[in-house]
Amino acid sequence: MKVLVICTPRPGVQPGDIGAHAAAEMAALKELQSDGTLARAYSPGGPGAVLIFEAGRPAVETALAGLPLVRDGLIDTEIIELHPFPGLAG
């Protein structure tokens, strides 16, 4: 299953707050990528991130809970399960 996660800074969070966690966040994302849970990570061109996971929702929720920015309450996440269109599945 593919799961889309949209990450946005919480109101009032400053770029420096996020920057202080950047190295730890990238290390955690690389670990998720190396174990095959995180398929892709994108920048939306501003604050935040768009993540695509190859895992079920429970595994994604567990993975997100371990990310420093989530754990420290600096970002909000929106989890969207993606399902193929039946007529386009290939």
BAFIDO-651591 format. One record per residue: residue number from 1; residue in one letter; x, y, z of N, C-alpha, C, O in turn. Coordinates in Angstrom, 1 decimal, padded with zeros to 4 digits, always signed. Atoms other than C-alpha are relative to their C-alpha. Layout:
N
+-----+------+--------+---------+--------+---------+----------+--------+--------+---------+--------+--------+---------+--------+
! pos ! code ! n.east ! n.north !   n.up ! ca.east ! ca.north !  ca.up ! c.east ! c.north !   c.up ! o.east ! o.north !   o.up !
+-----+------+--------+---------+--------+---------+----------+--------+--------+---------+--------+--------+---------+--------+
! NUM !    A !      X !       Y !      Z !       X !        Y !      Z !      X !       Y !      Z !      X !       Y !      Z !
...
+-----+------+--------+---------+--------+---------+----------+--------+--------+---------+--------+--------+---------+--------+
% end
This chain:
90
+-----+------+--------+---------+--------+---------+----------+--------+--------+---------+--------+--------+---------+--------+
! pos ! code ! n.east ! n.north !   n.up ! ca.east ! ca.north !  ca.up ! c.east ! c.north !   c.up ! o.east ! o.north !   o.up !
+-----+------+--------+---------+--------+---------+----------+--------+--------+---------+--------+--------+---------+--------+
!   1 !    M ! +000.8 !  -001.2 ! +000.0 !  +000.0 !   +000.0 ! +000.0 ! +000.9 !  +001.2 ! +000.0 ! +001.9 !  +001.3 ! +000.6 !
!   2 !    K ! -000.6 !  -001.3 ! +000.0 !  +001.1 !   +003.5 ! -000.7 ! -000.7 !  +001.0 ! +000.9 ! -002.0 !  +001.0 ! +000.9 !
!   3 !    V ! +000.6 !  -000.9 ! -000.9 !  +000.5 !   +006.2 ! +001.9 ! +000.8 !  +001.3 ! -000.2 ! +002.0 !  +001.4 ! -000.2 !
!   4 !    L ! -000.5 !  -001.4 ! +000.2 !  +001.0 !   +010.0 ! +001.3 ! -000.1 !  +000.7 ! +001.3 ! -001.1 !  +000.6 ! +002.0 !
!   5 !    V ! +000.0 !  -000.8 ! -001.3 !  +002.0 !   +012.1 ! +004.3 ! +000.4 !  +001.4 ! -000.4 ! +001.5 !  +001.6 ! -000.9 !
!   6 !    I ! -000.3 !  -001.4 ! +000.2 !  +001.9 !   +015.9 ! +004.1 ! +000.4 !  +000.5 ! +001.4 ! -000.4 !  +000.5 ! +002.3 !
!   7 !    C ! -000.5 !  -000.5 ! -001.2 !  +004.0 !   +017.5 ! +006.8 ! +000.1 !  +001.5 ! -000.1 ! +000.7 !  +002.1 ! -001.0 !
!   8 !    T ! -000.1 !  -001.5 ! +000.0 !  +003.6 !   +021.2 ! +007.7 ! +000.4 !  +000.4 ! +001.4 ! +000.0 !  -000.2 ! +002.4 !
!   9 !    P ! -000.4 !  -000.5 ! -001.3 !  +005.1 !   +023.2 ! +010.5 ! -001.3 !  +000.5 ! +000.8 ! -002.2 !  +001.0 ! +000.2 !
!  10 !    R ! +001.1 !  -000.4 ! -000.8 !  +002.7 !   +023.9 ! +013.4 ! +000.1 !  +001.5 ! +000.1 ! +001.1 !  +002.1 ! +000.0 !
!  11 !    P ! +000.0 !  -001.4 ! -000.1 !  +001.6 !   +027.5 ! +013.8 ! +000.9 !  +000.5 ! +001.2 ! +000.9 !  -000.1 ! +002.2 !
!  12 !    G ! -000.9 !  -000.5 ! -001.0 !  +004.2 !   +029.5 ! +015.7 ! +001.4 !  -000.6 ! +000.0 ! +002.3 !  -000.1 ! +000.6 !
!  13 !    V ! -001.3 !  +000.6 ! +000.1 !  +007.1 !   +027.2 ! +014.9 ! +000.9 !  +000.8 ! -001.0 ! +000.5 !  +001.1 ! -002.1 !
!  14 !    Q ! -000.9 !  -000.8 ! +000.8 !  +010.1 !   +029.1 ! +013.6 ! +001.0 !  -000.9 ! -000.8 ! +001.2 !  -002.0 ! -000.3 !
!  15 !    P ! -000.9 !  +000.8 ! +000.8 !  +012.5 !   +027.9 ! +010.9 ! +001.2 !  -000.5 ! +000.9 ! +001.7 !  -001.6 ! +000.6 !
!  16 !    G ! -001.1 !  +000.4 ! -000.8 !  +015.3 !   +027.8 ! +013.5 ! -000.3 !  -001.1 ! +000.9 ! +000.5 !  -002.0 ! +001.2 !
!  17 !    D ! +000.4 !  +001.2 ! -000.8 !  +013.3 !   +025.4 ! +015.6 ! +000.1 !  -001.3 ! -000.8 ! +000.6 !  -002.3 ! -000.2 !
!  18 !    I ! -000.1 !  +001.2 ! +000.9 !  +013.1 !   +023.0 ! +012.7 ! +001.4 !  -000.2 ! -000.4 ! +001.9 !  -001.4 ! -000.4 !
!  19 !    G ! -001.4 !  +000.1 ! +000.4 !  +016.7 !   +023.7 ! +011.6 ! +000.8 !  -000.7 ! +001.1 ! +001.7 !  -001.5 ! +000.8 !
!  20 !    A ! -000.7 !  +000.7 ! -001.0 !  +017.9 !   +022.5 ! +015.0 ! -000.1 !  -001.5 ! +000.0 ! +000.7 !  -002.2 ! +000.6 !
!  21 !    H ! +000.2 !  +001.4 ! +000.1 !  +016.5 !   +019.1 ! +014.3 ! +000.3 !  -000.6 ! -001.4 ! +000.1 !  -001.8 ! -001.6 !
!  22 !    A ! -000.2 !  +000.4 ! +001.4 !  +017.5 !   +018.9 ! +010.6 ! +000.8 !  -001.2 ! -000.1 ! +000.4 !  -002.2 ! -000.9 !
!  23 !    A ! -000.9 !  +001.1 ! +000.2 !  +020.4 !   +016.5 ! +010.9 ! -000.7 !  -001.3 ! +000.6 ! -000.6 !  -002.4 ! -000.1 !
!  24 !    A ! +000.7 !  +001.2 ! -000.6 !  +018.4 !   +014.1 ! +013.2 ! -001.2 !  -000.5 ! -000.9 ! -001.4 !  -001.7 ! -001.0 !
!  25 !    E ! +001.2 !  +000.3 ! +000.8 !  +015.3 !   +014.3 ! +011.0 ! +000.5 !  -000.7 ! -001.3 ! -000.1 !  -001.7 ! -001.7 !
!  26 !    M ! -000.6 !  +000.6 ! +001.2 !  +017.4 !   +013.5 ! +007.8 ! +000.5 !  -001.4 ! +000.3 ! +000.3 !  -002.3 ! -000.5 !
!  27 !    A ! -000.5 !  +001.3 ! -000.4 !  +019.1 !   +010.6 ! +009.6 ! -001.2 !  -001.0 ! +000.1 ! -001.1 !  -002.1 ! -000.3 !
!  28 !    A ! +001.1 !  +000.8 ! -000.2 !  +015.7 !   +009.2 ! +010.6 ! -000.7 !  -000.4 ! -001.3 ! -001.1 !  -001.5 ! -001.6 !
!  29 !    L ! +000.6 !  +000.2 ! +001.4 !  +014.3 !   +009.6 ! +007.0 ! +000.9 !  -001.0 ! -000.8 ! +000.3 !  -001.8 ! -001.5 !
!  30 !    K ! -000.9 !  +000.9 ! +000.7 !  +017.4 !   +007.9 ! +005.6 ! -000.2 !  -001.4 ! +000.5 ! -000.1 !  -002.4 ! -000.3 !
!  31 !    E ! +000.2 !  +001.3 ! -000.5 !  +016.9 !   +005.0 ! +007.9 ! -001.3 !  -000.7 ! -000.5 ! -001.4 !  -001.8 ! -000.8 !
!  32 !    L ! +001.3 !  +000.5 ! +000.5 !  +013.2 !   +004.6 ! +006.9 ! +000.1 !  -000.3 ! -001.5 ! -000.5 !  -001.3 ! -002.0 !
!  33 !    Q ! -000.2 !  +000.3 ! +001.5 !  +014.3 !   +004.8 ! +003.2 ! +000.8 !  -001.3 ! -000.1 ! +000.5 !  -002.1 ! -001.0 !
!  34 !    S ! -000.9 !  +001.2 ! +000.2 !  +017.0 !   +002.1 ! +003.7 ! -000.7 !  -001.2 ! +000.4 ! -000.4 !  -002.3 ! -000.2 !
!  35 !    D ! +000.7 !  +001.2 ! -000.3 !  +014.6 !   -000.3 ! +005.3 ! -001.2 !  -000.2 ! -000.9 ! -002.0 !  -001.2 ! -000.7 !
!  36 !    G ! +001.1 !  +000.2 ! +001.0 !  +012.1 !   +000.2 ! +002.4 ! -001.3 !  +000.5 ! +000.4 ! -002.3 !  +000.4 ! -000.4 !
!  37 !    T ! +001.2 !  -000.5 ! -000.4 !  +009.4 !   +001.9 ! +004.4 ! -000.3 !  +001.3 ! -000.7 ! -001.5 !  +001.5 ! -001.2 !
!  38 !    L ! +000.1 !  -001.3 ! +000.7 !  +009.9 !   +005.4 ! +002.9 ! +000.4 !  -000.2 ! -001.4 ! +001.6 !  -000.5 ! -001.7 !
!  39 !    A ! -000.3 !  +000.1 ! +001.5 !  +009.7 !   +005.3 ! -000.9 ! +000.6 !  +001.3 ! -000.5 ! +001.5 !  +001.2 ! -001.3 !
!  40 !    R ! -000.4 !  -001.3 ! +000.6 !  +010.1 !   +009.0 ! -001.7 ! -000.2 !  +001.1 ! +001.1 ! -001.1 !  +001.0 ! +001.9 !
!  41 !    A ! +000.2 !  -001.2 ! -000.8 !  +010.5 !   +012.4 ! +000.0 ! +000.2 !  +001.2 ! -000.9 ! +001.1 !  +001.3 ! -001.6 !
!  42 !    Y ! +000.0 !  -001.2 ! +000.9 !  +009.8 !   +015.7 ! -001.6 ! -000.1 !  +001.3 ! +000.8 ! -000.7 !  +001.3 ! +001.9 !
!  43 !    S ! +000.2 !  -001.3 ! -000.6 !  +010.0 !   +019.4 ! -000.7 ! -001.1 !  +000.6 ! -000.8 ! -001.2 !  +000.6 ! -002.0 !
!  44 !    P ! +001.1 !  -000.6 ! +000.7 !  +006.8 !   +021.3 ! -001.5 ! +000.4 !  +001.4 ! -000.5 ! -000.4 !  +002.2 ! -001.0 !
!  45 !    G ! -000.5 !  -001.3 ! +000.4 !  +009.0 !   +024.4 ! -002.3 ! -000.1 !  +001.0 ! +001.1 ! +000.2 !  +002.2 ! +000.8 !
!  46 !    G ! +000.1 !  -000.9 ! -001.2 !  +008.5 !   +025.9 ! +001.1 ! +000.1 !  -000.8 ! +001.2 ! +000.5 !  -002.0 ! +001.1 !
!  47 !    P ! -000.1 !  +000.8 ! -001.2 !  +008.3 !   +024.8 ! +004.7 ! -000.8 !  -001.3 ! -000.1 ! -002.0 !  -001.3 ! -000.7 !
!  48 !    G ! +000.8 !  +001.2 ! +000.0 !  +007.2 !   +021.2 ! +005.1 ! +000.7 !  -001.1 ! -000.8 ! +001.8 !  -000.9 ! -001.3 !
!  49 !    A ! -000.5 !  +001.1 ! +000.8 !  +007.6 !   +017.9 ! +003.3 ! -001.2 !  -000.8 ! -000.5 ! -002.2 !  -000.8 ! +000.1 !
!  50 !    V ! +001.0 !  +001.0 ! +000.5 !  +005.7 !   +015.4 ! +001.3 ! +000.7 !  -001.3 ! -000.1 ! +001.7 !  -001.5 ! -000.8 !
!  51 !    L ! -000.6 !  +001.3 ! -000.1 !  +006.5 !   +011.8 ! +002.0 ! -000.9 !  -001.1 ! -000.6 ! -002.1 !  -001.0 ! -000.4 !
!  52 !    I ! +000.8 !  +001.2 ! +000.5 !  +005.4 !   +008.6 ! +000.2 ! +000.6 !  -001.2 ! +000.6 ! +001.8 !  -001.5 ! +000.4 !
!  53 !    F ! -000.4 !  +001.2 ! -000.7 !  +005.5 !   +005.4 ! +002.2 ! -000.5 !  -001.2 ! -000.8 ! -001.6 !  -001.1 ! -001.4 !
!  54 !    E ! +000.4 !  +001.3 ! +000.5 !  +005.3 !   +001.8 ! +001.0 ! -000.2 !  -000.9 ! +001.2 ! +000.6 !  -001.7 ! +001.5 !
!  55 !    A ! +000.3 !  +000.7 ! -001.3 !  +003.6 !   +000.5 ! +004.1 ! -001.4 !  +000.2 ! +000.3 ! -002.1 !  +001.1 ! -000.2 !
!  56 !    G ! +001.3 !  -000.2 ! -000.4 !  +000.3 !   +000.1 ! +005.7 ! -000.1 !  +001.2 ! +001.0 ! +000.9 !  +001.6 ! +001.6 !
!  57 !    R ! +000.1 !  -001.1 ! -000.9 !  -001.1 !   +002.9 ! +007.9 ! +000.5 !  -000.2 ! +001.3 ! +001.2 !  +000.7 ! +001.9 !
!  58 !    P ! -000.6 !  +000.2 ! -001.3 !  -000.2 !   +001.4 ! +011.2 ! +001.6 !  +000.1 ! +000.0 ! +002.1 !  +000.8 ! +000.9 !
!  59 !    A ! -001.5 !  -000.1 ! +000.1 !  +003.5 !   +001.1 ! +010.1 ! +000.4 !  +001.4 ! -000.3 ! +001.4 !  +001.9 ! +000.3 !
!  60 !    V ! -000.3 !  -001.4 ! +000.2 !  +003.4 !   +004.7 ! +008.8 ! -000.1 !  +000.8 ! +001.2 ! +000.7 !  +001.6 ! +001.5 !
!  61 !    E ! +000.2 !  -000.7 ! -001.2 !  +002.0 !   +006.0 ! +012.0 ! +001.1 !  -000.2 ! +001.0 ! +001.6 !  +000.7 ! +001.7 !
!  62 !    T ! -001.1 !  +000.3 ! -000.9 !  +004.7 !   +004.2 ! +014.0 ! +001.3 !  +000.7 ! -000.5 ! +002.1 !  +001.3 ! +000.3 !
!  63 !    A ! -001.2 !  -000.6 ! +000.6 !  +007.4 !   +005.5 ! +011.6 ! +000.0 !  +001.5 ! +000.3 ! +001.0 !  +002.1 ! +000.7 !
!  64 !    L ! +000.1 !  -001.4 ! -000.2 !  +006.1 !   +009.1 ! +011.9 ! +000.2 !  +000.4 ! +001.5 ! +000.9 !  +001.4 ! +001.8 !
!  65 !    A ! -000.1 !  -000.3 ! -001.4 !  +006.0 !   +008.9 ! +015.7 ! +001.5 !  +000.0 ! +000.4 ! +001.9 !  +000.7 ! +001.4 !
!  66 !    G ! -001.5 !  +000.1 ! -000.3 !  +009.8 !   +008.2 ! +015.6 ! +000.8 !  +001.2 ! -000.6 ! +001.9 !  +001.3 ! -000.3 !
!  67 !    L ! -000.7 !  -001.1 ! +000.6 !  +010.6 !   +011.3 ! +013.6 ! +000.2 !  +001.1 ! +001.0 ! -000.8 !  +001.5 ! +001.7 !
!  68 !    P ! -000.2 !  -001.1 ! -001.0 !  +012.2 !   +014.1 ! +015.7 ! -000.9 !  +001.1 ! -000.1 ! -001.4 !  +001.6 ! +000.9 !
!  69 !    L ! +000.9 !  -001.2 ! +000.1 !  +010.0 !   +016.9 ! +014.3 ! -001.4 !  -000.4 ! +000.4 ! -002.1 !  +000.5 ! +001.0 !
!  70 !    V ! +001.3 !  +000.4 ! -000.5 !  +006.9 !   +014.9 ! +015.0 ! +000.0 !  -000.2 ! +001.5 ! -000.9 !  +000.3 ! +002.3 !
!  71 !    R ! -000.2 !  +000.4 ! -001.4 !  +008.1 !   +013.6 ! +018.4 ! +000.0 !  +001.3 ! +000.9 ! -000.5 !  +001.3 ! +002.0 !
!  72 !    D ! -000.1 !  -001.3 ! -000.8 !  +008.9 !   +017.2 ! +019.5 ! -001.1 !  +001.0 ! -000.3 ! -001.1 !  +002.1 ! +000.2 !
!  73 !    G ! +001.1 !  -000.8 ! +000.2 !  +005.6 !   +018.6 ! +018.3 ! +000.2 !  +001.2 ! -000.9 ! -000.5 !  +002.2 ! -000.8 !
!  74 !    L ! -000.3 !  -001.2 ! +000.9 !  +007.0 !   +020.9 ! +015.6 ! -000.7 !  +000.0 ! -001.3 ! -000.9 !  +001.0 ! -001.9 !
!  75 !    I ! +000.7 !  +000.1 ! +001.3 !  +005.1 !   +019.6 ! +012.6 ! -001.3 !  -000.8 ! +000.2 ! -001.4 !  -001.6 ! +001.1 !
!  76 !    D ! +001.2 !  +000.7 ! +000.1 !  +001.6 !   +018.4 ! +011.9 ! +000.1 !  -001.0 ! -001.2 ! +000.8 !  -000.6 ! -002.2 !
!  77 !    T ! +000.0 !  +000.9 ! +001.1 !  +001.1 !   +015.4 ! +009.6 ! -001.4 !  -000.4 ! -000.4 ! -002.3 !  -000.6 ! +000.4 !
!  78 !    E ! +001.2 !  +000.5 ! +000.6 !  -001.8 !   +014.5 ! +007.3 ! +000.3 !  -001.3 ! -000.7 ! +001.1 !  -001.3 ! -001.6 !
!  79 !    I ! -000.2 !  +001.3 ! +000.6 !  -001.9 !   +010.8 ! +006.4 ! -001.1 !  -000.3 ! -000.9 ! -002.3 !  -000.3 ! -000.6 !
!  80 !    I ! +000.9 !  +000.3 ! +001.0 !  -003.6 !   +009.9 ! +003.2 ! +000.3 !  -001.4 ! -000.6 ! +001.4 !  -001.5 ! -001.3 !
!  81 !    E ! -000.3 !  +001.3 ! +000.6 !  -003.9 !   +006.2 ! +002.1 ! -000.4 !  +000.2 ! -001.5 ! -001.4 !  +000.7 ! -001.8 !
!  82 !    L ! +000.2 !  -000.1 ! +001.5 !  -003.6 !   +006.0 ! -001.7 ! -000.5 !  -001.4 ! -000.5 ! +000.1 !  -002.4 ! -000.2 !
!  83 !    H ! +000.6 !  +001.2 ! +000.6 !  -005.7 !   +003.5 ! -003.6 ! +000.0 !  +000.2 ! -001.5 ! -000.4 !  +001.2 ! -002.0 !
!  84 !    P ! +000.0 !  -000.1 ! +001.5 !  -005.3 !   +002.8 ! -007.4 ! -001.5 !  +000.1 ! -000.5 ! -002.4 !  -000.5 ! +000.1 !
!  85 !    F ! +001.3 !  +000.0 ! +000.7 !  -008.2 !   +003.6 ! -009.7 ! -000.2 !  -001.3 ! -000.6 ! +000.7 !  -001.8 ! -001.3 !
!  86 !    P ! +000.2 !  +001.4 ! +000.5 !  -009.7 !   +000.2 ! -010.7 ! +000.2 !  +000.0 ! -001.5 ! +000.8 !  -001.0 ! -002.0 !
!  87 !    G ! -000.1 !  +000.0 ! +001.4 !  -009.8 !   +001.1 ! -014.4 ! +001.4 !  +000.3 ! -000.5 ! +001.7 !  +000.1 ! -001.7 !
!  88 !    L ! -001.4 !  -000.4 ! +000.4 !  -006.1 !   +002.3 ! -014.4 ! +001.0 !  -000.9 ! +000.6 ! +002.2 !  -000.8 ! +000.3 !
!  89 !    A ! -001.0 !  +000.9 ! -000.7 !  -004.5 !   -000.4 ! -012.3 ! +000.7 !  -000.8 ! -001.1 ! +000.1 !  -001.3 ! -002.0 !
!  90 !    G ! -000.8 !  +000.7 ! +001.0 !  -001.7 !   -002.0 ! -014.2 ! +001.1 !  -000.7 ! +000.5 ! +001.9 !  -001.3 ! -000.2 !
+-----+------+--------+---------+--------+---------+----------+--------+--------+---------+--------+--------+---------+--------+
% end
